[in-house]
Amino acid sequence: MDKPFIGQRTMDNLTARCPECFRVFDLMDEVDAQEFYYGHDCES
Ligand SMILES: [Zn+2]
């Protein structure tokens, strides 16, 4: 069995989905992360 690539094992931790609008945020992206943590327009 091949060893997993270290760069791939944290993939699930790099994105987050808003439970209200189901928008997926890229937490490695500064703007996306700010919108996820500080709020965004779910209605838009
Ligand atoms: Zn939302």
mmCIF file of the protein (N, C-alpha, C, O) and its ligand, coordinates in Angstrom:
data_MODEL
# 
_entry.id   MODEL 
# 
loop_
_entity.id 
_entity.type 
_entity.pdbx_number_of_molecules 
1 polymer     1 
2 non-polymer 1 
# 
_entity_poly.entity_id                      1 
_entity_poly.type                           'polypeptide(L)' 
_entity_poly.nstd_linkage                   no 
_entity_poly.nstd_monomer                   no 
_entity_poly.pdbx_seq_one_letter_code       MDKPFIGQRTMDNLTARCPECFRVFDLMDEVDAQEFYYGHDCES 
_entity_poly.pdbx_seq_one_letter_code_can   MDKPFIGQRTMDNLTARCPECFRVFDLMDEVDAQEFYYGHDCES 
_entity_poly.pdbx_strand_id                 A 
# 
loop_
_entity_poly_seq.entity_id 
_entity_poly_seq.num 
_entity_poly_seq.mon_id 
_entity_poly_seq.hetero 
1 1  MET n 
1 2  ASP n 
1 3  LYS n 
1 4  PRO n 
1 5  PHE n 
1 6  ILE n 
1 7  GLY n 
1 8  GLN n 
1 9  ARG n 
1 10 THR n 
1 11 MET n 
1 12 ASP n 
1 13 ASN n 
1 14 LEU n 
1 15 THR n 
1 16 ALA n 
1 17 ARG n 
1 18 CYS n 
1 19 PRO n 
1 20 GLU n 
1 21 CYS n 
1 22 PHE n 
1 23 ARG n 
1 24 VAL n 
1 25 PHE n 
1 26 ASP n 
1 27 LEU n 
1 28 MET n 
1 29 ASP n 
1 30 GLU n 
1 31 VAL n 
1 32 ASP n 
1 33 ALA n 
1 34 GLN n 
1 35 GLU n 
1 36 PHE n 
1 37 TYR n 
1 38 TYR n 
1 39 GLY n 
1 40 HIS n 
1 41 ASP n 
1 42 CYS n 
1 43 GLU n 
1 44 SER n 
# 
loop_
_struct_asym.id 
_struct_asym.entity_id 
A 1 
B 2 
# 
loop_
_chem_comp.id 
_chem_comp.type 
_chem_comp.mon_nstd_flag 
ALA 'L-peptide linking' y 
ARG 'L-peptide linking' y 
ASN 'L-peptide linking' y 
ASP 'L-peptide linking' y 
CYS 'L-peptide linking' y 
GLN 'L-peptide linking' y 
GLU 'L-peptide linking' y 
GLY 'peptide linking'   y 
HIS 'L-peptide linking' y 
ILE 'L-peptide linking' y 
LEU 'L-peptide linking' y 
LYS 'L-peptide linking' y 
MET 'L-peptide linking' y 
PHE 'L-peptide linking' y 
PRO 'L-peptide linking' y 
SER 'L-peptide linking' y 
THR 'L-peptide linking' y 
TYR 'L-peptide linking' y 
VAL 'L-peptide linking' y 
ZN  non-polymer         . 
# 
_pdbx_entity_nonpoly.entity_id   2 
_pdbx_entity_nonpoly.name        ? 
_pdbx_entity_nonpoly.comp_id     ZN 
# 
_pdbx_nonpoly_scheme.asym_id         B 
_pdbx_nonpoly_scheme.entity_id       2 
_pdbx_nonpoly_scheme.mon_id          ZN 
_pdbx_nonpoly_scheme.ndb_seq_num     1 
_pdbx_nonpoly_scheme.pdb_seq_num     101 
_pdbx_nonpoly_scheme.auth_seq_num    101 
_pdbx_nonpoly_scheme.pdb_mon_id      ZN 
_pdbx_nonpoly_scheme.auth_mon_id     ZN 
_pdbx_nonpoly_scheme.pdb_strand_id   A 
_pdbx_nonpoly_scheme.pdb_ins_code    . 
# 
loop_
_atom_site.group_PDB 
_atom_site.id 
_atom_site.type_symbol 
_atom_site.label_atom_id 
_atom_site.label_alt_id 
_atom_site.label_comp_id 
_atom_site.label_asym_id 
_atom_site.label_entity_id 
_atom_site.label_seq_id 
_atom_site.pdbx_PDB_ins_code 
_atom_site.Cartn_x 
_atom_site.Cartn_y 
_atom_site.Cartn_z 
_atom_site.occupancy 
_atom_site.B_iso_or_equiv 
_atom_site.pdbx_formal_charge 
_atom_site.auth_seq_id 
_atom_site.auth_comp_id 
_atom_site.auth_asym_id 
_atom_site.auth_atom_id 
_atom_site.pdbx_PDB_model_num 
ATOM   1   N  N  . MET A 1 1  ? 0.843   -1.201 0.000  1.00 0.00 ? 1   MET A N  1 
ATOM   2   C  CA . MET A 1 1  ? 0.000   0.000  0.000  1.00 0.00 ? 1   MET A CA 1 
ATOM   3   C  C  . MET A 1 1  ? 0.878   1.250  0.000  1.00 0.00 ? 1   MET A C  1 
ATOM   4   O  O  . MET A 1 1  ? 1.821   1.353  0.784  1.00 0.00 ? 1   MET A O  1 
ATOM   5   N  N  . ASP A 1 2  ? 0.573   2.165  -0.853 1.00 0.00 ? 2   ASP A N  1 
ATOM   6   C  CA . ASP A 1 2  ? 1.373   3.387  -0.946 1.00 0.00 ? 2   ASP A CA 1 
ATOM   7   C  C  . ASP A 1 2  ? 1.115   4.299  0.249  1.00 0.00 ? 2   ASP A C  1 
ATOM   8   O  O  . ASP A 1 2  ? 0.015   4.356  0.800  1.00 0.00 ? 2   ASP A O  1 
ATOM   9   N  N  . LYS A 1 3  ? 2.162   4.999  0.619  1.00 0.00 ? 3   LYS A N  1 
ATOM   10  C  CA . LYS A 1 3  ? 1.987   5.990  1.689  1.00 0.00 ? 3   LYS A CA 1 
ATOM   11  C  C  . LYS A 1 3  ? 1.204   7.189  1.143  1.00 0.00 ? 3   LYS A C  1 
ATOM   12  O  O  . LYS A 1 3  ? 1.433   7.621  0.013  1.00 0.00 ? 3   LYS A O  1 
ATOM   13  N  N  . PRO A 1 4  ? 0.297   7.714  1.936  1.00 0.00 ? 4   PRO A N  1 
ATOM   14  C  CA . PRO A 1 4  ? -0.471  8.874  1.460  1.00 0.00 ? 4   PRO A CA 1 
ATOM   15  C  C  . PRO A 1 4  ? 0.406   10.107 1.348  1.00 0.00 ? 4   PRO A C  1 
ATOM   16  O  O  . PRO A 1 4  ? 1.361   10.271 2.107  1.00 0.00 ? 4   PRO A O  1 
ATOM   17  N  N  . PHE A 1 5  ? 0.088   10.953 0.421  1.00 0.00 ? 5   PHE A N  1 
ATOM   18  C  CA . PHE A 1 5  ? 0.808   12.216 0.296  1.00 0.00 ? 5   PHE A CA 1 
ATOM   19  C  C  . PHE A 1 5  ? 0.416   13.132 1.447  1.00 0.00 ? 5   PHE A C  1 
ATOM   20  O  O  . PHE A 1 5  ? -0.764  13.346 1.723  1.00 0.00 ? 5   PHE A O  1 
ATOM   21  N  N  . ILE A 1 6  ? 1.420   13.659 2.102  1.00 0.00 ? 6   ILE A N  1 
ATOM   22  C  CA . ILE A 1 6  ? 1.147   14.523 3.262  1.00 0.00 ? 6   ILE A CA 1 
ATOM   23  C  C  . ILE A 1 6  ? 0.318   15.731 2.846  1.00 0.00 ? 6   ILE A C  1 
ATOM   24  O  O  . ILE A 1 6  ? -0.522  16.212 3.606  1.00 0.00 ? 6   ILE A O  1 
ATOM   25  N  N  . GLY A 1 7  ? 0.561   16.207 1.651  1.00 0.00 ? 7   GLY A N  1 
ATOM   26  C  CA . GLY A 1 7  ? -0.149  17.398 1.197  1.00 0.00 ? 7   GLY A CA 1 
ATOM   27  C  C  . GLY A 1 7  ? -1.629  17.176 0.982  1.00 0.00 ? 7   GLY A C  1 
ATOM   28  O  O  . GLY A 1 7  ? -2.386  18.141 0.867  1.00 0.00 ? 7   GLY A O  1 
ATOM   29  N  N  . GLN A 1 8  ? -2.058  15.932 0.925  1.00 0.00 ? 8   GLN A N  1 
ATOM   30  C  CA . GLN A 1 8  ? -3.461  15.670 0.613  1.00 0.00 ? 8   GLN A CA 1 
ATOM   31  C  C  . GLN A 1 8  ? -4.307  15.335 1.842  1.00 0.00 ? 8   GLN A C  1 
ATOM   32  O  O  . GLN A 1 8  ? -5.536  15.365 1.779  1.00 0.00 ? 8   GLN A O  1 
ATOM   33  N  N  . ARG A 1 9  ? -3.650  15.017 2.956  1.00 0.00 ? 9   ARG A N  1 
ATOM   34  C  CA . ARG A 1 9  ? -4.415  14.490 4.080  1.00 0.00 ? 9   ARG A CA 1 
ATOM   35  C  C  . ARG A 1 9  ? -5.192  15.566 4.841  1.00 0.00 ? 9   ARG A C  1 
ATOM   36  O  O  . ARG A 1 9  ? -6.095  15.237 5.610  1.00 0.00 ? 9   ARG A O  1 
ATOM   37  N  N  . THR A 1 10 ? -4.863  16.827 4.646  1.00 0.00 ? 10  THR A N  1 
ATOM   38  C  CA . THR A 1 10 ? -5.585  17.868 5.368  1.00 0.00 ? 10  THR A CA 1 
ATOM   39  C  C  . THR A 1 10 ? -6.627  18.533 4.487  1.00 0.00 ? 10  THR A C  1 
ATOM   40  O  O  . THR A 1 10 ? -7.143  19.594 4.836  1.00 0.00 ? 10  THR A O  1 
ATOM   41  N  N  . MET A 1 11 ? -6.940  17.938 3.368  1.00 0.00 ? 11  MET A N  1 
ATOM   42  C  CA . MET A 1 11 ? -7.872  18.556 2.428  1.00 0.00 ? 11  MET A CA 1 
ATOM   43  C  C  . MET A 1 11 ? -9.200  18.919 3.087  1.00 0.00 ? 11  MET A C  1 
ATOM   44  O  O  . MET A 1 11 ? -9.750  19.988 2.825  1.00 0.00 ? 11  MET A O  1 
ATOM   45  N  N  . ASP A 1 12 ? -9.714  18.038 3.938  1.00 0.00 ? 12  ASP A N  1 
ATOM   46  C  CA . ASP A 1 12 ? -11.006 18.294 4.563  1.00 0.00 ? 12  ASP A CA 1 
ATOM   47  C  C  . ASP A 1 12 ? -10.959 19.476 5.520  1.00 0.00 ? 12  ASP A C  1 
ATOM   48  O  O  . ASP A 1 12 ? -11.987 20.091 5.802  1.00 0.00 ? 12  ASP A O  1 
ATOM   49  N  N  . ASN A 1 13 ? -9.769  19.795 6.020  1.00 0.00 ? 13  ASN A N  1 
ATOM   50  C  CA . ASN A 1 13 ? -9.664  20.890 6.978  1.00 0.00 ? 13  ASN A CA 1 
ATOM   51  C  C  . ASN A 1 13 ? -9.481  22.244 6.299  1.00 0.00 ? 13  ASN A C  1 
ATOM   52  O  O  . ASN A 1 13 ? -9.447  23.283 6.959  1.00 0.00 ? 13  ASN A O  1 
ATOM   53  N  N  . LEU A 1 14 ? -9.367  22.220 4.999  1.00 0.00 ? 14  LEU A N  1 
ATOM   54  C  CA . LEU A 1 14 ? -9.085  23.467 4.291  1.00 0.00 ? 14  LEU A CA 1 
ATOM   55  C  C  . LEU A 1 14 ? -10.343 24.098 3.732  1.00 0.00 ? 14  LEU A C  1 
ATOM   56  O  O  . LEU A 1 14 ? -10.303 25.207 3.201  1.00 0.00 ? 14  LEU A O  1 
ATOM   57  N  N  . THR A 1 15 ? -11.453 23.401 3.847  1.00 0.00 ? 15  THR A N  1 
ATOM   58  C  CA . THR A 1 15 ? -12.699 23.983 3.369  1.00 0.00 ? 15  THR A CA 1 
ATOM   59  C  C  . THR A 1 15 ? -13.757 23.898 4.460  1.00 0.00 ? 15  THR A C  1 
ATOM   60  O  O  . THR A 1 15 ? -13.708 23.016 5.318  1.00 0.00 ? 15  THR A O  1 
ATOM   61  N  N  . ALA A 1 16 ? -14.694 24.802 4.421  1.00 0.00 ? 16  ALA A N  1 
ATOM   62  C  CA . ALA A 1 16 ? -15.795 24.800 5.378  1.00 0.00 ? 16  ALA A CA 1 
ATOM   63  C  C  . ALA A 1 16 ? -17.064 25.191 4.643  1.00 0.00 ? 16  ALA A C  1 
ATOM   64  O  O  . ALA A 1 16 ? -17.047 26.031 3.743  1.00 0.00 ? 16  ALA A O  1 
ATOM   65  N  N  . ARG A 1 17 ? -18.156 24.570 5.039  1.00 0.00 ? 17  ARG A N  1 
ATOM   66  C  CA . ARG A 1 17 ? -19.419 24.880 4.372  1.00 0.00 ? 17  ARG A CA 1 
ATOM   67  C  C  . ARG A 1 17 ? -20.364 25.574 5.343  1.00 0.00 ? 17  ARG A C  1 
ATOM   68  O  O  . ARG A 1 17 ? -20.517 25.159 6.491  1.00 0.00 ? 17  ARG A O  1 
ATOM   69  N  N  . CYS A 1 18 ? -20.985 26.627 4.865  1.00 0.00 ? 18  CYS A N  1 
ATOM   70  C  CA . CYS A 1 18 ? -21.965 27.329 5.680  1.00 0.00 ? 18  CYS A CA 1 
ATOM   71  C  C  . CYS A 1 18 ? -23.219 26.472 5.776  1.00 0.00 ? 18  CYS A C  1 
ATOM   72  O  O  . CYS A 1 18 ? -23.748 26.043 4.750  1.00 0.00 ? 18  CYS A O  1 
ATOM   73  N  N  . PRO A 1 19 ? -23.710 26.212 6.999  1.00 0.00 ? 19  PRO A N  1 
ATOM   74  C  CA . PRO A 1 19 ? -24.899 25.370 7.154  1.00 0.00 ? 19  PRO A CA 1 
ATOM   75  C  C  . PRO A 1 19 ? -26.174 26.038 6.648  1.00 0.00 ? 19  PRO A C  1 
ATOM   76  O  O  . PRO A 1 19 ? -27.192 25.372 6.458  1.00 0.00 ? 19  PRO A O  1 
ATOM   77  N  N  . GLU A 1 20 ? -26.124 27.340 6.433  1.00 0.00 ? 20  GLU A N  1 
ATOM   78  C  CA . GLU A 1 20 ? -27.333 28.056 6.012  1.00 0.00 ? 20  GLU A CA 1 
ATOM   79  C  C  . GLU A 1 20 ? -27.442 28.178 4.496  1.00 0.00 ? 20  GLU A C  1 
ATOM   80  O  O  . GLU A 1 20 ? -28.503 27.910 3.932  1.00 0.00 ? 20  GLU A O  1 
ATOM   81  N  N  . CYS A 1 21 ? -26.368 28.576 3.834  1.00 0.00 ? 21  CYS A N  1 
ATOM   82  C  CA . CYS A 1 21 ? -26.444 28.772 2.389  1.00 0.00 ? 21  CYS A CA 1 
ATOM   83  C  C  . CYS A 1 21 ? -25.636 27.715 1.633  1.00 0.00 ? 21  CYS A C  1 
ATOM   84  O  O  . CYS A 1 21 ? -25.618 27.703 0.402  1.00 0.00 ? 21  CYS A O  1 
ATOM   85  N  N  . PHE A 1 22 ? -24.962 26.821 2.385  1.00 0.00 ? 22  PHE A N  1 
ATOM   86  C  CA . PHE A 1 22 ? -24.215 25.704 1.790  1.00 0.00 ? 22  PHE A CA 1 
ATOM   87  C  C  . PHE A 1 22 ? -23.082 26.166 0.879  1.00 0.00 ? 22  PHE A C  1 
ATOM   88  O  O  . PHE A 1 22 ? -22.579 25.409 0.049  1.00 0.00 ? 22  PHE A O  1 
ATOM   89  N  N  . ARG A 1 23 ? -22.700 27.408 1.054  1.00 0.00 ? 23  ARG A N  1 
ATOM   90  C  CA . ARG A 1 23 ? -21.561 27.897 0.287  1.00 0.00 ? 23  ARG A CA 1 
ATOM   91  C  C  . ARG A 1 23 ? -20.280 27.294 0.867  1.00 0.00 ? 23  ARG A C  1 
ATOM   92  O  O  . ARG A 1 23 ? -20.110 27.227 2.084  1.00 0.00 ? 23  ARG A O  1 
ATOM   93  N  N  . VAL A 1 24 ? -19.398 26.864 -0.005 1.00 0.00 ? 24  VAL A N  1 
ATOM   94  C  CA . VAL A 1 24 ? -18.134 26.283 0.439  1.00 0.00 ? 24  VAL A CA 1 
ATOM   95  C  C  . VAL A 1 24 ? -17.054 27.360 0.442  1.00 0.00 ? 24  VAL A C  1 
ATOM   96  O  O  . VAL A 1 24 ? -16.855 28.062 -0.549 1.00 0.00 ? 24  VAL A O  1 
ATOM   97  N  N  . PHE A 1 25 ? -16.365 27.477 1.566  1.00 0.00 ? 25  PHE A N  1 
ATOM   98  C  CA . PHE A 1 25 ? -15.319 28.473 1.705  1.00 0.00 ? 25  PHE A CA 1 
ATOM   99  C  C  . PHE A 1 25 ? -13.950 27.807 1.707  1.00 0.00 ? 25  PHE A C  1 
ATOM   100 O  O  . PHE A 1 25 ? -13.749 26.771 2.340  1.00 0.00 ? 25  PHE A O  1 
ATOM   101 N  N  . ASP A 1 26 ? -13.034 28.404 1.004  1.00 0.00 ? 26  ASP A N  1 
ATOM   102 C  CA . ASP A 1 26 ? -11.657 27.925 0.988  1.00 0.00 ? 26  ASP A CA 1 
ATOM   103 C  C  . ASP A 1 26 ? -10.905 28.625 2.111  1.00 0.00 ? 26  ASP A C  1 
ATOM   104 O  O  . ASP A 1 26 ? -10.577 29.808 2.010  1.00 0.00 ? 26  ASP A O  1 
ATOM   105 N  N  . LEU A 1 27 ? -10.633 27.881 3.186  1.00 0.00 ? 27  LEU A N  1 
ATOM   106 C  CA . LEU A 1 27 ? -10.021 28.503 4.358  1.00 0.00 ? 27  LEU A CA 1 
ATOM   107 C  C  . LEU A 1 27 ? -8.563  28.886 4.125  1.00 0.00 ? 27  LEU A C  1 
ATOM   108 O  O  . LEU A 1 27 ? -7.970  29.588 4.945  1.00 0.00 ? 27  LEU A O  1 
ATOM   109 N  N  . MET A 1 28 ? -7.999  28.447 3.053  1.00 0.00 ? 28  MET A N  1 
ATOM   110 C  CA . MET A 1 28 ? -6.650  28.886 2.708  1.00 0.00 ? 28  MET A CA 1 
ATOM   111 C  C  . MET A 1 28 ? -6.680  30.236 2.003  1.00 0.00 ? 28  MET A C  1 
ATOM   112 O  O  . MET A 1 28 ? -5.652  30.893 1.844  1.00 0.00 ? 28  MET A O  1 
ATOM   113 N  N  . ASP A 1 29 ? -7.871  30.635 1.588  1.00 0.00 ? 29  ASP A N  1 
ATOM   114 C  CA . ASP A 1 29 ? -8.030  31.932 0.944  1.00 0.00 ? 29  ASP A CA 1 
ATOM   115 C  C  . ASP A 1 29 ? -8.415  32.961 2.004  1.00 0.00 ? 29  ASP A C  1 
ATOM   116 O  O  . ASP A 1 29 ? -9.392  32.767 2.728  1.00 0.00 ? 29  ASP A O  1 
ATOM   117 N  N  . GLU A 1 30 ? -7.671  34.031 2.100  1.00 0.00 ? 30  GLU A N  1 
ATOM   118 C  CA . GLU A 1 30 ? -7.869  34.983 3.182  1.00 0.00 ? 30  GLU A CA 1 
ATOM   119 C  C  . GLU A 1 30 ? -9.266  35.589 3.156  1.00 0.00 ? 30  GLU A C  1 
ATOM   120 O  O  . GLU A 1 30 ? -9.901  35.731 4.201  1.00 0.00 ? 30  GLU A O  1 
ATOM   121 N  N  . VAL A 1 31 ? -9.737  35.940 1.992  1.00 0.00 ? 31  VAL A N  1 
ATOM   122 C  CA . VAL A 1 31 ? -11.058 36.562 1.877  1.00 0.00 ? 31  VAL A CA 1 
ATOM   123 C  C  . VAL A 1 31 ? -12.151 35.561 2.214  1.00 0.00 ? 31  VAL A C  1 
ATOM   124 O  O  . VAL A 1 31 ? -13.079 35.886 2.955  1.00 0.00 ? 31  VAL A O  1 
ATOM   125 N  N  . ASP A 1 32 ? -12.055 34.360 1.686  1.00 0.00 ? 32  ASP A N  1 
ATOM   126 C  CA . ASP A 1 32 ? -13.048 33.327 1.977  1.00 0.00 ? 32  ASP A CA 1 
ATOM   127 C  C  . ASP A 1 32 ? -13.075 33.005 3.464  1.00 0.00 ? 32  ASP A C  1 
ATOM   128 O  O  . ASP A 1 32 ? -14.151 32.851 4.042  1.00 0.00 ? 32  ASP A O  1 
ATOM   129 N  N  . ALA A 1 33 ? -11.918 32.901 4.084  1.00 0.00 ? 33  ALA A N  1 
ATOM   130 C  CA . ALA A 1 33 ? -11.855 32.574 5.504  1.00 0.00 ? 33  ALA A CA 1 
ATOM   131 C  C  . ALA A 1 33 ? -12.480 33.684 6.348  1.00 0.00 ? 33  ALA A C  1 
ATOM   132 O  O  . ALA A 1 33 ? -13.187 33.408 7.317  1.00 0.00 ? 33  ALA A O  1 
ATOM   133 N  N  . GLN A 1 34 ? -12.225 34.910 5.987  1.00 0.00 ? 34  GLN A N  1 
ATOM   134 C  CA . GLN A 1 34 ? -12.819 36.021 6.731  1.00 0.00 ? 34  GLN A CA 1 
ATOM   135 C  C  . GLN A 1 34 ? -14.330 36.006 6.609  1.00 0.00 ? 34  GLN A C  1 
ATOM   136 O  O  . GLN A 1 34 ? -15.035 36.248 7.589  1.00 0.00 ? 34  GLN A O  1 
ATOM   137 N  N  . GLU A 1 35 ? -14.825 35.730 5.438  1.00 0.00 ? 35  GLU A N  1 
ATOM   138 C  CA . GLU A 1 35 ? -16.273 35.695 5.247  1.00 0.00 ? 35  GLU A CA 1 
ATOM   139 C  C  . GLU A 1 35 ? -16.896 34.562 6.033  1.00 0.00 ? 35  GLU A C  1 
ATOM   140 O  O  . GLU A 1 35 ? -18.004 34.697 6.552  1.00 0.00 ? 35  GLU A O  1 
ATOM   141 N  N  . PHE A 1 36 ? -16.188 33.440 6.125  1.00 0.00 ? 36  PHE A N  1 
ATOM   142 C  CA . PHE A 1 36 ? -16.737 32.315 6.871  1.00 0.00 ? 36  PHE A CA 1 
ATOM   143 C  C  . PHE A 1 36 ? -16.752 32.610 8.366  1.00 0.00 ? 36  PHE A C  1 
ATOM   144 O  O  . PHE A 1 36 ? -17.744 32.338 9.043  1.00 0.00 ? 36  PHE A O  1 
ATOM   145 N  N  . TYR A 1 37 ? -15.672 33.159 8.881  1.00 0.00 ? 37  TYR A N  1 
ATOM   146 C  CA . TYR A 1 37 ? -15.570 33.380 10.336 1.00 0.00 ? 37  TYR A CA 1 
ATOM   147 C  C  . TYR A 1 37 ? -16.300 34.626 10.806 1.00 0.00 ? 37  TYR A C  1 
ATOM   148 O  O  . TYR A 1 37 ? -16.826 34.650 11.919 1.00 0.00 ? 37  TYR A O  1 
ATOM   149 N  N  . TYR A 1 38 ? -16.340 35.662 9.977  1.00 0.00 ? 38  TYR A N  1 
ATOM   150 C  CA . TYR A 1 38 ? -16.912 36.931 10.416 1.00 0.00 ? 38  TYR A CA 1 
ATOM   151 C  C  . TYR A 1 38 ? -18.296 37.201 9.824  1.00 0.00 ? 38  TYR A C  1 
ATOM   152 O  O  . TYR A 1 38 ? -18.955 38.176 10.185 1.00 0.00 ? 38  TYR A O  1 
ATOM   153 N  N  . GLY A 1 39 ? -18.715 36.351 8.937  1.00 0.00 ? 39  GLY A N  1 
ATOM   154 C  CA . GLY A 1 39 ? -20.060 36.523 8.408  1.00 0.00 ? 39  GLY A CA 1 
ATOM   155 C  C  . GLY A 1 39 ? -20.065 36.888 6.938  1.00 0.00 ? 39  GLY A C  1 
ATOM   156 O  O  . GLY A 1 39 ? -19.092 37.425 6.409  1.00 0.00 ? 39  GLY A O  1 
ATOM   157 N  N  . HIS A 1 40 ? -21.173 36.588 6.295  1.00 0.00 ? 40  HIS A N  1 
ATOM   158 C  CA . HIS A 1 40 ? -21.328 36.854 4.877  1.00 0.00 ? 40  HIS A CA 1 
ATOM   159 C  C  . HIS A 1 40 ? -22.817 36.925 4.570  1.00 0.00 ? 40  HIS A C  1 
ATOM   160 O  O  . HIS A 1 40 ? -23.656 36.659 5.431  1.00 0.00 ? 40  HIS A O  1 
ATOM   161 N  N  . ASP A 1 41 ? -23.128 37.285 3.341  1.00 0.00 ? 41  ASP A N  1 
ATOM   162 C  CA . ASP A 1 41 ? -24.528 37.401 2.970  1.00 0.00 ? 41  ASP A CA 1 
ATOM   163 C  C  . ASP A 1 41 ? -25.083 36.059 2.512  1.00 0.00 ? 41  ASP A C  1 
ATOM   164 O  O  . ASP A 1 41 ? -24.884 35.656 1.366  1.00 0.00 ? 41  ASP A O  1 
ATOM   165 N  N  . CYS A 1 42 ? -25.771 35.378 3.398  1.00 0.00 ? 42  CYS A N  1 
ATOM   166 C  CA . CYS A 1 42 ? -26.338 34.086 3.037  1.00 0.00 ? 42  CYS A CA 1 
ATOM   167 C  C  . CYS A 1 42 ? -27.493 34.251 2.040  1.00 0.00 ? 42  CYS A C  1 
ATOM   168 O  O  . CYS A 1 42 ? -27.767 33.363 1.232  1.00 0.00 ? 42  CYS A O  1 
ATOM   169 N  N  . GLU A 1 43 ? -28.149 35.385 2.114  1.00 0.00 ? 43  GLU A N  1 
ATOM   170 C  CA . GLU A 1 43 ? -29.337 35.576 1.283  1.00 0.00 ? 43  GLU A CA 1 
ATOM   171 C  C  . GLU A 1 43 ? -28.989 35.932 -0.154 1.00 0.00 ? 43  GLU A C  1 
ATOM   172 O  O  . GLU A 1 43 ? -29.817 35.791 -1.054 1.00 0.00 ? 43  GLU A O  1 
ATOM   173 N  N  . SER A 1 44 ? -27.772 36.391 -0.366 1.00 0.00 ? 44  SER A N  1 
ATOM   174 C  CA . SER A 1 44 ? -27.411 36.825 -1.713 1.00 0.00 ? 44  SER A CA 1 
ATOM   175 C  C  . SER A 1 44 ? -27.069 35.604 -2.551 1.00 0.00 ? 44  SER A C  1 
ATOM   176 O  O  . SER A 1 44 ? -26.734 35.737 -3.728 1.00 0.00 ? 44  SER A O  1 
HETATM 177 ZN ZN . ZN  B 2 .  ? -24.072 31.376 4.534  1.00 0.00 2 101 ZN  A ZN 1 
# 
